[in-house]
C-alpha cells in the first residue's frame, strides 16, 4: 500500500491544519455565541429559539444540492480548491453581516435580519466545509496519510474552537460584538489562506460516465453506514449543550463572565492535549471503539455533574475536565468516519461521492448546532429562565454579570447537564448495533477502489460480508 509514504509536503499539511483552526473560529462565534448575542441585543428566548432553527429549512436543500454540485463538476483549478477560494471571502462577509445588526430594532425586524444573515452564512460555511474535508481524499491516495491529515486537522480545529471560545468570551464584554466579530474574521482569514496557495489535488479517481441525480440519491441511500453514523452523531451533537450554555450559565447563574472562560478552558484543554494522541491511538485500536469510549465518558460525566451540583467550584472544574475528555469524540474522532464511508460507498455501489458524503457531514454538523441553540433556548424559556429580568451584579461600580432567580438557575443547570447526557445515551445502541464498518476492512476497500486488488481478492480478505 505504501502506507509509510507521504504524497503531501509538510507545508501543505500544516496549511491544511491551519485552515481548520481559522474555520472553527468562524463556526464557534456563530454556533456557540449567537444565542448570547441575541439575548444581549434584547431578543426574547422564544424568538431566539425560532430564528436559530429557521435557516435550517434552507440548509436541507442547500447542503445536499451543493454536495451534488461538487460531485458532478470540475472547476478550473481543481474539484475542491476553487470552492475554498470563493468561501474565503463569503464567510467573513456573512459573519460581519450578522453581528453588525443595528441596535434598537423590533423583535420582528431582528428576527428577519438574523434569519437572512444566518442563511447566507450557512451557504458560505457549506462552501468551505464540504470541500476542505473532501480535499483530504484528493491530497493523498494513502489511507494512513489521509487519517493522519484529518486527525491533525481536527486537533487544530479543536484548538481553534478553544482559542475562539476563550477569546470571544474575553472580548465581547469589553469591546462589543462588532469589534469581536471583526477581530475573529481577520484572524480566521489569515489562518485559512495558506491552503489556497499550497494545497494540491493529486488523486484522480475514474468516476465513469456522467452521474445523474437519481444515481447519486440511490447510492446515498445504499450507503447505510454513512446514514447510521450520522443519525447517531446527530443525537450526540444536538444535546451537547456545553459550549452553548456555559457563557449563559456563567453570566446569569454564576454572575461572572470570567468564570465562563475558566469552565470552557477546563472542558476543552483536556480534549486538545489528548487529541494529539489520536493518530497514534488509531494505529493501535480501531477508531470505532475509541469513539464509543468517548461517548460513554461524556454521558456518564454529564449525569454525575448534575447530581454533584455547582456549589463546589473545584468539583465543578474537575468534572468539566472529564466531560472534556468525552468531547474528543464529537469534536475530533467523529470526522474521521466520513472518508471511510466514501470508500465503502464506492466499493459497494460503484459510485464515488466525496461531495455528497461530506455535504451530509456539514449538514448534520450545522443542523445539530442550530437545533442545539434552538432547543436550549426553548427549554430555558419553558422552564422559566428570563434573562431580561436578571439582577445586575456590581463590583466596584462595574457590572460583571447578572443573576436570574432560582427557577432560572435550575433550568440552566438542567440543560447544561441532563440534556447533554440524553443524546449520547440514545446514540450508543445505534452505534453498537448498527455500525459495523472497521478500519482494516476500509483499507482493503480502498485498495480495491484504487484498482490495486480485485474485488474477489478483497471479498476473501474482509473480516465480514458487507
Residue pairs with C-beta under 8 A, 6 or more apart in sequence:
1 142
1 143
1 144
1 443
1 447
1 452
2 142
3 142
3 143
3 144
3 145
4 144
5 142
5 145
6 140
6 142
6 145
7 139
7 140
7 141
7 142
7 145
7 202
8 16
8 139
8 140
8 145
8 149
8 200
9 198
11 194
11 198
12 139
12 195
12 198
12 199
12 200
13 149
13 152
14 194
15 194
15 195
15 197
15 198
15 199
16 132
16 135
16 136
16 139
16 149
16 153
16 195
16 199
17 152
17 153
17 155
17 156
18 156
18 191
18 192
18 194
18 195
19 84
19 132
19 153
19 191
19 192
19 194
19 195
20 132
20 153
20 154
20 156
20 157
20 160
21 156
21 157
21 159
21 160
21 163
21 191
22 160
22 187
22 188
22 189
22 190
22 191
22 192
23 91
23 128
23 129
23 132
23 157
23 160
23 188
23 191
23 192
24 157
24 158
24 160
24 161
24 164
25 160
25 161
25 163
25 164
25 167
25 184
25 187
25 188
25 191
26 91
26 92
26 95
26 125
26 184
26 185
26 188
27 125
27 161
27 164
27 369
28 160
28 161
28 164
28 165
28 168
28 243
29 95
29 99
29 164
29 168
29 180
29 181
29 184
30 95
30 98
30 118
30 121
30 125
30 369
31 243
31 244
31 366
31 369
31 370
31 372
31 373
32 165
32 168
32 243
32 244
32 247
33 168
33 172
33 247
34 52
34 98
34 114
34 118
34 373
35 48
35 52
35 244
35 248
35 373
35 376
35 377
36 172
36 247
36 248
36 251
37 99
37 172
37 177
38 47
38 48
38 51
38 52
38 110
38 114
39 45
39 48
39 248
39 387
40 172
40 177
41 101
41 103
41 110
42 110
42 388
43 51
43 107
43 110
43 111
43 114
44 107
44 381
44 388
45 377
45 378
45 380
45 381
45 385
45 386
45 387
46 377
46 378
46 381
47 107
47 110
47 111
48 373
48 374
48 377
49 373
49 374
49 375
49 377
49 378
49 381
50 111
50 374
51 110
51 111
51 114
51 115
51 118
52 118
52 370
52 373
52 374
52 377
53 370
53 371
53 373
53 374
54 115
54 118
55 115
55 118
55 119
55 122
55 370
56 122
56 366
56 367
56 370
56 371
58 119
58 122
59 119
59 122
59 126
59 363
59 366
59 367
59 370
60 363
62 122
62 123
62 126
63 126
63 130
63 359
63 360
63 362
63 363
63 366
64 356
64 359
64 360
64 363
66 123
66 126
66 127
66 130
66 355
66 359
67 130
67 353
67 355
67 356
67 357
67 358
67 359
67 360
67 362
68 213
68 216
68 355
68 356
68 359
69 355
70 79
70 80
70 83
70 130
70 131
70 134
70 354
70 355
70 356
70 358
70 359
71 211
71 216
71 352
71 353
71 354
71 355
71 356
72 210
72 211
72 355
73 79
75 82
75 83
76 82
77 85
78 138
78 201
79 134
79 138
79 201
80 131
80 132
80 134
80 135
80 138
80 201
81 131
81 135
81 196
81 199
81 201
83 127
83 128
83 130
83 131
84 127
84 128
84 131
84 132
84 135
84 192
84 195
84 196
84 199
85 196
86 127
87 124
87 125
87 127
87 128
87 131
88 128
88 189
88 192
88 193
88 196
90 123
90 124
90 127
91 121
91 124
91 125
91 128
91 188
92 185
92 186
92 188
92 189
93 124
94 117
94 120
94 121
94 123
94 124
95 121
95 181
95 184
95 185
96 181
96 182
96 185
97 117
97 120
97 121
98 114
98 117
98 118
98 121
98 181
99 177
99 178
99 180
99 181
100 178
100 181
101 110
101 113
101 114
101 117
102 113
105 113
122 366
125 362
125 366
126 359
126 362
126 363
126 366
128 192
129 358
129 361
129 362
129 365
130 355
130 358
130 359
130 361
130 362
131 358
132 195
133 150
133 335
133 338
133 339
133 358
133 361
133 362
134 354
134 355
134 357
134 358
135 195
135 199
135 201
136 146
136 149
136 150
136 153
136 339
137 146
137 203
137 339
137 342
137 354
138 201
138 202
138 203
138 354
139 145
139 146
139 149
139 199
139 200
139 201
139 202
139 203
140 146
140 149
140 202
140 203
141 202
141 203
141 450
143 339
143 343
143 442
143 443
143 446
144 283
146 339
147 279
147 282
147 336
147 339
148 279
150 335
150 336
150 339
151 275
151 278
151 279
151 282
151 332
151 336
152 279
154 275
154 278
154 331
154 332
154 333
154 335
154 336
155 272
155 275
155 276
155 278
155 332
157 331
157 332
158 268
158 271
158 272
158 275
158 328
158 331
158 332
159 272
160 191
161 243
161 268
161 331
162 264
162 265
162 268
162 269
162 272
164 184
165 243
165 264
165 268
166 261
166 264
166 265
167 183
167 184
168 180
168 184
169 247
169 257
169 260
169 261
169 264
170 261
171 179
171 180
171 183
172 180
173 257
175 183
205 346
205 352
205 449
207 351
207 352
208 350
211 351
215 351
216 351
216 353
216 356
218 349
219 345
219 349
219 350
219 351
219 353
220 226
220 227
220 345
220 353
220 356
220 357
220 360
221 227
222 345
222 348
222 349
223 341
223 344
223 345
223 348
223 349
223 353
223 357
224 434
225 340
225 341
225 344
225 435
225 436
225 437
226 338
226 341
226 344
226 345
226 357
226 360
228 430
228 431
228 434
228 435
229 334
229 337
229 341
229 431
229 435
230 360
230 361
230 364
231 430
232 427
232 430
232 431
232 434
232 435
233 330
233 334
233 364
233 368
233 427
234 364
234 367
234 368
235 423
235 424
235 426
235 427
235 430
236 295
236 298
236 329
236 330
236 334
236 423
236 424
236 427
237 330
237 364
237 365
237 368
237 369
237 372
237 423
238 368
238 371
238 372
238 375
238 423
239 372
239 375
239 419
239 420
239 421
239 422
239 423
239 424
240 298
240 327
240 330
240 368
240 372
240 420
240 423
241 372
241 376
241 415
241 416
241 419
241 420
242 267
242 323
242 327
242 416
242 420
243 264
244 372
244 373
244 376
245 376
245 412
245 415
245 416
246 260
246 263
246 264
246 267
246 416
247 257
247 260
247 264
248 380
248 387
248 412
249 260
249 263
249 412
249 413
249 416
250 256
250 257
250 258
250 259
250 260
250 261
250 263
250 401
251 257
251 260
251 401
251 402
252 385
252 387
252 390
252 401
252 402
252 403
252 404
252 408
252 412
253 310
253 403
253 404
253 408
253 409
253 412
253 413
254 260
254 310
254 401
255 393
255 400
255 401
255 402
255 403
256 393
256 400
256 401
257 400
257 401
258 400
262 317
263 316
263 317
263 320
266 317
266 318
266 320
266 321
266 324
267 320
267 321
267 323
267 324
267 327
268 324
268 327
269 321
269 324
270 321
270 322
270 324
270 325
271 324
271 325
271 327
271 328
271 331
271 332
274 325
274 328
275 328
275 331
275 332
278 290
278 328
278 332
278 333
281 287
281 290
282 290
282 336
282 439
286 438
286 439
286 440
287 333
287 336
287 337
287 439
288 431
288 435
288 437
288 438
288 439
290 329
290 333
291 329
291 333
291 334
291 337
291 431
292 428
292 431
292 432
293 329
294 325
294 326
294 327
294 328
294 329
294 330
294 333
295 326
295 329
295 330
295 424
295 427
295 428
295 431
296 326
296 424
296 428
297 322
297 323
297 325
297 326
298 323
298 325
298 326
298 327
298 329
298 330
298 420
298 421
298 424
299 326
299 420
299 421
299 424
299 425
299 428
300 421
301 319
301 322
301 323
301 325
301 326
302 323
302 326
302 417
302 418
302 420
302 421
302 424
303 417
303 418
303 421
304 319
304 322
305 316
305 319
305 320
305 323
305 416
305 417
306 413
306 414
306 417
306 418
306 421
308 315
308 316
308 319
309 413
310 316
310 413
323 420
326 424
335 361
338 357
338 358
338 360
338 361
340 437
340 439
340 442
341 357
341 437
342 352
342 353
342 354
342 357
342 358
343 442
343 445
343 446
343 449
344 437
344 442
344 445
344 466
345 351
345 352
345 353
345 357
346 352
346 353
346 445
346 449
347 445
347 448
347 449
347 455
347 458
347 466
348 466
352 449
375 419
376 415
376 419
379 411
379 414
379 415
379 419
380 408
380 411
380 412
380 415
383 407
383 408
383 410
383 411
383 414
383 415
384 405
384 407
384 408
384 411
385 404
385 407
385 408
385 411
385 412
386 404
386 408
387 402
387 404
389 404
389 405
390 402
390 403
390 404
390 408
391 402
391 403
391 404
392 399
392 401
392 402
393 399
393 400
393 401
393 402
393 403
394 400
404 412
436 464
436 466
437 466
438 463
440 463
441 462
441 463
441 464
441 466
444 453
444 458
444 461
444 462
445 458
447 453
447 458
448 454
448 455
448 457
448 458
459 465
